[in-house]
Amino acid sequence: MNRHVAEVTLLESFDLGKNTALNAGIEITVFDKSDQKRGPQLGTIRIGQGSFAWWAKGAKTATKKGKRSPTLYLGWTEFADLMAKKVAEKR
């Protein structure tokens, strides 16, 4: 299994339960890691109070014209269902 490194950026607030602002949450940029060096970017994860979003490699989370739609956007129920499915496949 390849190793990966992540850079974490706290957006407006870390307390997701109390702050419902649009930019509240955690943003994680995921990079490939090879030989103790940071490799190419694999994508960006944004975790908010009500959702999990993934922008694939090369996709920008924001542009001069505004925010871009994520490659994958899941509410927490959908995310939990996806994780349960992956666990069942491993068994």
C-alpha positions in Angstrom: 0.0 0.0 0.0 1.4 3.4 -0.9 2.0 6.0 1.8 0.3 9.3 1.8 0.8 12.6 3.5 -1.9 15.2 4.3 -1.8 19.0 4.9 -4.7 20.1 7.1 -6.2 23.6 7.0 -8.8 24.6 9.6 -11.4 26.8 7.9 -13.4 29.4 9.7 -14.2 27.2 12.8 -13.2 23.8 14.1 -16.3 23.4 16.2 -18.6 22.0 13.6 -21.5 21.5 16.0 -22.0 25.2 16.8 -20.8 27.0 13.6 -22.9 26.5 10.5 -21.1 29.0 8.3 -20.5 28.0 4.7 -16.7 27.8 5.1 -16.6 26.2 8.5 -14.9 22.9 8.8 -11.6 21.1 8.0 -9.9 21.0 4.6 -7.3 18.3 4.0 -5.0 18.2 1.0 -3.8 14.7 0.3 -0.5 14.0 -1.4 1.3 10.9 -2.5 4.5 10.2 -0.5 7.6 8.6 -1.9 11.0 8.3 -0.3 10.3 10.8 2.6 9.3 13.5 0.1 5.9 14.9 -0.7 4.8 13.7 -4.1 2.0 14.8 -6.4 -1.4 15.9 -5.0 -4.1 13.2 -5.0 -7.0 15.5 -4.1 -8.7 17.6 -1.5 -11.2 16.6 1.2 -13.4 19.1 2.9 -15.3 17.9 6.0 -18.1 20.1 7.3 -21.0 19.9 9.8 -23.3 18.2 7.3 -21.1 16.8 4.6 -18.0 15.2 3.2 -16.7 16.5 -0.2 -13.8 15.3 -2.4 -12.1 17.2 -5.2 -10.1 14.9 -7.4 -6.5 15.6 -8.4 -6.2 18.8 -10.3 -9.7 20.0 -9.4 -9.8 23.4 -7.7 -12.0 24.1 -4.7 -12.4 27.7 -5.7 -11.7 29.8 -8.8 -11.9 33.6 -9.6 -15.5 33.0 -10.5 -16.4 31.4 -7.2 -16.5 27.9 -5.7 -16.4 24.8 -7.8 -18.6 21.8 -7.3 -16.7 18.9 -5.7 -16.0 15.7 -7.7 -17.9 13.8 -5.0 -20.3 15.3 -2.4 -21.9 13.1 0.3 -24.2 13.9 3.2 -23.1 12.1 6.4 -25.8 9.4 5.9 -24.6 8.6 2.4 -21.0 8.7 3.7 -21.8 6.2 6.5 -23.6 3.9 4.0 -20.6 4.0 1.6 -18.2 3.1 4.5 -20.5 0.3 5.7 -20.5 -1.1 2.1 -16.7 -0.9 1.9 -16.4 -2.8 5.3 -18.7 -5.5 4.1 -16.7 -5.9 0.8 -13.5 -6.4 2.9 -15.1 -9.3 4.9 
